[in-house]
Amino acid sequence: MRQRLAEVLELLPRPLDPVRSIKVKIGILLVASGSAALAYFWLMIGWIPPTTSITAIIGALITSQILAHGMTRPLREMTAAARAMARGDYSRRVRVTARDEVGELGQAFNQMSAELADVDRTRRELIANVSHELRTPIAALQAVLENVVDGVSPADPSTMRTALAQTERLGRLVAELLDLSRVDAGVHPLNVVALDVEPLLREVVAEAEVNALAAGRDVSFAVAVSPAAAVVRGDRERLHQVLVGLLDNAVRHGPAGGVVRVSAVVDGGLCLEVADDGPGIAAGERDQVFDRFSRGVRASGGGTGLGLAIARWVVEMHGGTIGVVDSATGCRIRVTLP
C-alpha cells in the first residue's frame, strides 16, 4: 500500500519546481497557505471561532502539501541512494526537476554517483588486469624453474635467460604500477632542464637496439633531428621513459627486418614521431591504446598495456599532446611538447 501511494505521489505535478530559490519557495508556500485559509474564511464560513481557526489550519495544511509536493523528495531519494552506496550499489540516481538549490544538489549528487561508479569499475578492472598480467610471467617462471629442479631442462645460459626475461617482465610491470600510483596521486614533480634532443634520442635508440637484440628481434633504427643542435626543456628521466616505451612498442609490433624511424623537429616546440612498419592501428582504436591495460587487437609480445598510458601522463605533465596519426604504412605516434 505504501509503495502504491509513493508511485501515485510520484505522478503528481510539482508546482514549485520552476522557482529557482528554495527561500522564495518557502515564502510562496506561506503566502499561498495563508491566503487559501483566509479565502475560505471570508467566502465560506465567516468568523465562527473556533471553527474558523480549525478550518483555516486545515486549509493551510492542505494547500501547503499540494504546493510543496516534491520539495523534499530529492532529499529522501539522496538519503536512500547514499545508503545504497554504502552497500556498494552506485546505480541509484535522483530524479531532478527543480531549479533551486535542492535541484542543484541533486544534479551534483547524480554526477558524484556516476563518477564513483566509474571509479569502482576502474578499480575492479585494475585488480583483474593486474592479476592477469602478474599470473602470466609468474607461471612461465615457475615452469622454467620446475623443469630445472626436476632435471627436465639443464640450468644452461639459454634456460636462465628465459627465466631472466620473465623476471625482467615482472620488474617492468611493478615499476609501471608504481608510476601508475604516482599518476593517480599526482605527486611526481618534473625536474625541467634544457636537453639536447639528438644525444637523448641516440641514447634511447642504443638502449632499444640492445633490448631488441636480447629479445631476438631483427630491427634497425633510423634517427633524424632538425636542427642537429636542437634543444628542448623537459624532465630528462621522464622523457627518456616515454621514448623507451614508444620504441619498445614499435619494435614489438614491427615486422622482422623492419625499420623503426625516429624523427624530431624543433621549431619553438618539439614535434617527435616514432614510426614502424607494422600493421598499424585502426582509427577506432587510436584513443583506446592510451588507456590503461589496453593493447589493441594487434597487440602481442607480452606488453603490459601500461606503457602508452604512462607516456600520455608524462607528455601531458609537460603540457604537450600524444596521439596516433595517419600513416601510409605501419603505425606513427606523434608527441608534441611546447
Backbone torsions as a table, in degrees:
resi	resn	phi	psi	omega
1	MET	NA	-43.2	-179.5
2	ARG	-65.0	-40.2	178.9
3	GLN	-64.6	-40.4	179.2
4	ARG	-63.9	-41.3	179.0
5	LEU	-63.8	-40.0	178.8
6	ALA	-63.7	-39.4	178.5
7	GLU	-65.5	-38.3	178.4
8	VAL	-66.0	-44.4	179.3
9	LEU	-63.2	-32.8	-179.4
10	GLU	-65.7	-27.6	-178.8
11	LEU	-82.1	-16.3	-178.2
12	LEU	-70.7	150.1	178.6
13	PRO	-68.9	157.3	177.3
14	ARG	-114.4	92.9	-169.0
15	PRO	-65.9	-23.6	-176.3
16	LEU	-98.0	4.6	-178.9
17	ASP	-58.7	-38.4	-179.3
18	PRO	-65.6	-19.2	-179.4
19	VAL	-70.2	134.4	-171.4
20	ARG	-94.4	3.1	179.9
21	SER	-136.5	132.4	180.0
22	ILE	-71.4	-27.2	175.6
23	LYS	-64.6	-43.6	177.9
24	VAL	-64.1	-38.4	178.3
25	LYS	-59.6	-46.3	-179.6
26	ILE	-63.2	-40.0	177.3
27	GLY	-62.4	-45.1	177.6
28	ILE	-61.1	-40.5	-179.1
29	LEU	-61.3	-45.2	-179.2
30	LEU	-67.0	-46.3	-179.1
31	VAL	-63.8	-44.3	-178.2
32	ALA	-65.7	-40.3	-180.0
33	SER	-65.3	-46.4	178.3
34	GLY	-63.2	-41.2	179.8
35	SER	-63.2	-40.2	179.3
36	ALA	-63.1	-42.5	179.6
37	ALA	-65.5	-44.1	179.4
38	LEU	-64.7	-39.4	179.8
39	ALA	-62.5	-43.7	178.4
40	TYR	-64.1	-37.7	179.5
41	PHE	-63.1	-49.6	-176.1
42	TRP	-72.2	-36.9	-172.1
43	LEU	-90.0	-23.5	-168.7
44	MET	-113.2	-56.4	-167.4
45	ILE	-118.6	-13.1	-178.7
46	GLY	71.9	-161.2	-175.9
47	TRP	-97.3	100.1	179.3
48	ILE	-131.8	76.3	179.6
49	PRO	-67.3	148.2	-4.7
50	PRO	-87.4	4.7	-179.8
51	THR	-57.5	-40.2	-179.1
52	THR	-62.4	-44.2	-178.7
53	SER	-62.8	-46.3	-178.7
54	ILE	-64.1	-43.5	-179.7
55	THR	-64.4	-40.0	179.3
56	ALA	-63.5	-41.5	179.6
57	ILE	-64.3	-44.9	179.9
58	ILE	-63.2	-43.5	179.2
59	GLY	-62.2	-41.5	178.9
60	ALA	-64.6	-40.6	179.1
61	LEU	-64.1	-44.0	-179.8
62	ILE	-63.3	-44.6	-179.8
63	THR	-63.0	-42.5	-179.3
64	SER	-65.3	-36.8	179.2
65	GLN	-67.5	-37.6	179.5
66	ILE	-66.9	-46.9	-177.0
67	LEU	-72.3	-35.9	-174.5
68	ALA	-84.2	2.4	-178.8
69	HIS	-57.8	125.1	177.2
70	GLY	92.5	-8.2	-178.5
71	MET	-66.1	-41.1	-176.6
72	THR	-104.3	-6.4	-178.1
73	ARG	-61.1	-40.8	176.9
74	PRO	-58.3	-33.2	178.3
75	LEU	-66.9	-40.7	177.8
76	ARG	-66.7	-38.2	178.1
77	GLU	-65.5	-39.0	178.2
78	MET	-65.5	-37.2	177.1
79	THR	-62.0	-45.7	179.2
80	ALA	-65.1	-40.1	179.7
81	ALA	-66.8	-38.5	178.8
82	ALA	-64.0	-38.9	176.4
83	ARG	-65.9	-36.6	177.0
84	ALA	-66.2	-38.4	177.4
85	MET	-61.9	-37.6	178.7
86	ALA	-61.8	-24.8	177.1
87	ARG	-92.5	1.7	178.0
88	GLY	94.6	8.4	179.2
89	ASP	-99.3	108.5	-178.1
90	TYR	-104.6	16.3	-176.1
91	SER	-88.8	-12.5	-176.2
92	ARG	-72.6	138.3	176.5
93	ARG	-130.0	156.9	-178.7
94	VAL	-101.3	134.2	175.4
95	ARG	-74.3	119.5	-176.3
96	VAL	-118.0	116.2	175.1
97	THR	-125.2	-20.2	-178.2
98	ALA	-76.0	157.3	179.4
99	ARG	-110.3	6.7	-177.2
100	ASP	-90.8	-164.2	-177.7
101	GLU	-63.2	-35.2	177.9
102	VAL	-66.5	-39.1	176.8
103	GLY	-63.4	-42.0	177.3
104	GLU	-63.4	-39.2	177.2
105	LEU	-63.2	-40.7	178.3
106	GLY	-63.1	-42.0	177.8
107	GLN	-63.3	-43.2	177.7
108	ALA	-63.8	-37.0	179.1
109	PHE	-65.4	-43.3	178.2
110	ASN	-62.8	-40.4	178.3
111	GLN	-63.7	-43.3	177.5
112	MET	-61.5	-41.2	179.2
113	SER	-61.7	-43.3	179.4
114	ALA	-64.2	-41.7	179.6
115	GLU	-66.9	-40.1	177.3
116	LEU	-64.4	-37.1	176.9
117	ALA	-64.0	-41.2	177.6
118	ASP	-64.3	-42.0	179.1
119	VAL	-63.4	-42.5	179.9
120	ASP	-64.8	-41.3	177.7
121	ARG	-64.6	-41.8	178.4
122	THR	-62.8	-40.3	179.2
123	ARG	-62.2	-43.8	179.8
124	ARG	-65.3	-42.0	178.8
125	GLU	-65.0	-38.0	179.3
126	LEU	-62.8	-45.4	179.3
127	ILE	-61.7	-44.1	-179.7
128	ALA	-65.0	-43.2	-177.9
129	ASN	-69.6	-41.5	178.3
130	VAL	-62.9	-42.5	177.8
131	SER	-59.5	-42.8	179.6
132	HIS	-65.6	-45.6	-178.3
133	GLU	-65.2	-35.2	178.8
134	LEU	-74.5	-34.7	-175.9
135	ARG	-64.4	-38.2	-175.1
136	THR	-63.5	-55.0	179.6
137	PRO	-68.1	-32.3	178.6
138	ILE	-65.3	-42.9	178.6
139	ALA	-63.8	-41.5	179.4
140	ALA	-65.7	-43.8	179.0
141	LEU	-64.1	-41.2	178.2
142	GLN	-62.2	-41.5	180.0
143	ALA	-63.1	-42.9	179.6
144	VAL	-62.9	-46.7	-177.9
145	LEU	-67.4	-37.4	177.1
146	GLU	-63.5	-39.7	177.7
147	ASN	-63.6	-38.5	178.5
148	VAL	-68.0	-45.2	-179.1
149	VAL	-64.1	-39.4	-178.7
150	ASP	-80.6	-5.0	179.7
151	GLY	82.3	7.6	179.3
152	VAL	-71.0	-39.8	178.4
153	SER	-122.2	141.7	177.2
154	PRO	-76.4	154.2	178.4
155	ALA	-83.2	58.5	-178.7
156	ASP	-89.6	171.1	-178.7
157	PRO	-56.7	-35.4	-179.3
158	SER	-63.9	-45.1	179.4
159	THR	-65.4	-41.9	179.9
160	MET	-66.1	-33.8	176.6
161	ARG	-64.4	-37.5	177.1
162	THR	-63.1	-44.6	178.0
163	ALA	-64.5	-39.1	179.5
164	LEU	-65.0	-38.9	179.8
165	ALA	-61.4	-41.4	179.0
166	GLN	-69.2	-36.4	177.0
167	THR	-65.0	-41.8	177.7
168	GLU	-64.0	-35.9	177.9
169	ARG	-63.9	-41.5	176.3
170	LEU	-62.4	-41.4	179.2
171	GLY	-62.2	-41.3	178.6
172	ARG	-63.7	-41.6	-179.2
173	LEU	-63.7	-43.9	179.4
174	VAL	-63.0	-43.0	179.2
175	ALA	-62.4	-40.5	-180.0
176	GLU	-69.6	-34.6	176.7
177	LEU	-67.2	-36.2	175.3
178	LEU	-64.2	-42.0	176.2
179	ASP	-62.3	-37.8	179.9
180	LEU	-63.3	-38.5	177.7
181	SER	-65.5	-34.3	176.9
182	ARG	-69.2	-34.9	176.6
183	VAL	-58.8	-48.9	-177.2
184	ASP	-67.9	-35.2	-178.2
185	ALA	-82.0	-23.7	-178.2
186	GLY	62.9	38.8	-173.5
187	VAL	-111.7	11.7	-177.1
188	HIS	-106.2	101.7	-180.0
189	PRO	-76.0	160.9	178.5
190	LEU	-95.5	139.7	173.6
191	ASN	-102.4	86.0	-172.1
192	VAL	-82.7	124.8	177.1
193	VAL	-138.7	169.4	175.6
194	ALA	-79.1	129.0	-175.8
195	LEU	-122.1	135.3	170.5
196	ASP	-78.4	121.0	-171.7
197	VAL	-67.9	-48.8	-174.3
198	GLU	-62.7	-47.8	176.8
199	PRO	-58.9	-36.6	178.2
200	LEU	-63.7	-44.6	179.7
201	LEU	-65.9	-41.0	179.3
202	ARG	-62.3	-39.3	179.4
203	GLU	-64.5	-45.2	-179.0
204	VAL	-67.3	-40.6	179.6
205	VAL	-64.0	-41.0	177.7
206	ALA	-60.6	-40.2	177.2
207	GLU	-66.3	-40.9	179.5
208	ALA	-65.3	-35.1	178.2
209	GLU	-64.0	-41.5	177.9
210	VAL	-64.2	-44.3	-179.6
211	ASN	-65.2	-40.3	178.8
212	ALA	-64.6	-40.5	178.6
213	LEU	-64.7	-41.6	179.4
214	ALA	-65.5	-31.4	179.3
215	ALA	-85.5	-0.6	179.5
216	GLY	73.0	30.4	-179.5
217	ARG	-107.8	124.3	-178.6
218	ASP	-87.6	90.2	-176.9
219	VAL	-133.5	140.6	175.4
220	SER	-112.5	162.1	-175.9
221	PHE	-125.0	144.7	175.2
222	ALA	-129.4	128.3	-175.9
223	VAL	-119.9	133.7	177.1
224	ALA	-138.3	127.2	-179.5
225	VAL	-128.1	132.8	179.0
226	SER	-136.9	124.0	-8.6
227	PRO	-73.0	166.1	-173.8
228	ALA	-62.6	-33.0	-178.2
229	ALA	-97.8	29.8	-176.2
230	ALA	-63.2	143.7	179.1
231	VAL	-129.9	140.2	177.7
232	VAL	-136.5	151.3	178.5
233	ARG	-97.6	130.7	179.7
234	GLY	-178.4	177.5	176.2
235	ASP	-84.5	113.3	-174.0
236	ARG	-59.6	-46.0	-177.0
237	GLU	-62.7	-43.4	-177.3
238	ARG	-72.5	-40.6	177.8
239	LEU	-66.5	-36.0	174.1
240	HIS	-59.6	-41.5	178.7
241	GLN	-63.1	-41.9	178.3
242	VAL	-61.6	-47.8	-177.3
243	LEU	-64.5	-41.6	178.0
244	VAL	-60.2	-43.3	179.5
245	GLY	-64.5	-42.0	179.3
246	LEU	-65.8	-42.3	179.7
247	LEU	-68.6	-37.1	177.9
248	ASP	-62.2	-42.7	176.8
249	ASN	-62.6	-42.9	-179.3
250	ALA	-63.6	-39.8	180.0
251	VAL	-66.9	-44.2	-176.3
252	ARG	-68.3	-34.3	-175.1
253	HIS	-97.0	-9.7	178.2
254	GLY	-82.1	159.6	-179.3
255	PRO	-77.7	161.6	175.4
256	ALA	-62.6	135.5	-177.4
257	GLY	79.4	5.9	-178.9
258	GLY	-80.4	176.7	-179.1
259	VAL	-122.2	132.9	173.4
260	VAL	-102.5	119.3	-175.6
261	ARG	-104.4	126.3	179.2
262	VAL	-117.9	120.6	-179.7
263	SER	-130.6	144.8	180.0
264	ALA	-139.4	132.6	176.8
265	VAL	-126.7	125.1	179.9
266	VAL	-112.5	114.4	178.1
267	ASP	-144.2	80.6	-172.1
268	GLY	86.3	-52.4	174.4
269	GLY	-127.6	179.0	-179.3
270	LEU	-102.3	129.5	171.7
271	CYS	-117.6	109.1	-175.7
272	LEU	-114.6	135.0	178.7
273	GLU	-130.7	138.8	174.0
274	VAL	-123.0	120.8	-175.5
275	ALA	-126.2	144.7	176.0
276	ASP	-128.7	176.7	-179.1
277	ASP	-104.6	21.0	-177.6
278	GLY	-76.1	-165.9	-176.9
279	PRO	-73.7	-10.3	-179.6
280	GLY	81.0	-179.5	-178.8
281	ILE	-122.9	129.5	179.4
282	ALA	-60.5	148.8	-176.7
283	ALA	-58.1	-35.7	-178.7
284	GLY	-72.8	-12.6	-177.6
285	GLU	-107.1	-0.4	-171.1
286	ARG	-67.3	-31.3	176.1
287	ASP	-81.3	-32.0	-175.6
288	GLN	-69.9	-27.9	-176.8
289	VAL	-66.1	-15.1	178.2
290	PHE	-94.2	3.5	175.0
291	ASP	-82.9	158.8	-179.4
292	ARG	-64.7	135.6	177.1
293	PHE	60.9	17.9	176.8
294	SER	-99.3	124.5	-178.0
295	ARG	-121.9	1.1	176.7
296	GLY	75.5	170.9	-178.6
297	VAL	-67.4	-33.9	-174.3
298	ARG	-81.7	-6.5	-170.8
299	ALA	-63.0	140.3	174.6
300	SER	-161.1	170.9	173.5
301	GLY	91.9	10.0	170.8
302	GLY	85.2	20.5	176.1
303	GLY	-69.0	153.6	-177.8
304	THR	-86.0	-17.0	-177.4
305	GLY	80.8	13.6	179.2
306	LEU	-110.6	-19.9	-173.4
307	GLY	-58.0	-48.2	-178.4
308	LEU	-71.8	-31.8	176.4
309	ALA	-64.5	-41.9	178.2
310	ILE	-69.0	-38.1	177.9
311	ALA	-59.8	-43.1	178.5
312	ARG	-63.0	-40.3	178.4
313	TRP	-60.0	-47.7	-177.7
314	VAL	-64.0	-44.6	-178.5
315	VAL	-63.4	-42.3	179.4
316	GLU	-67.9	-31.0	174.9
317	MET	-63.5	-31.7	177.2
318	HIS	-81.5	-1.6	-178.3
319	GLY	81.5	18.7	-178.1
320	GLY	-108.2	-169.3	179.7
321	THR	-133.5	155.8	176.4
322	ILE	-141.3	141.6	-180.0
323	GLY	-171.6	165.1	176.5
324	VAL	-89.8	128.7	-178.6
325	VAL	-112.5	162.6	-178.9
326	ASP	-62.4	141.9	179.1
327	SER	-147.2	142.8	179.6
328	ALA	-63.4	-38.4	178.4
329	THR	-137.6	150.2	174.7
330	GLY	66.1	-158.8	-178.5
331	CYS	-116.9	140.0	179.5
332	ARG	-132.6	118.3	179.9
333	ILE	-110.1	129.9	-176.0
334	ARG	-114.6	133.3	175.5
335	VAL	-117.3	129.9	175.7
336	THR	-121.4	132.4	178.4
337	LEU	-124.2	139.4	179.6
338	PRO	-70.4	NA	NA
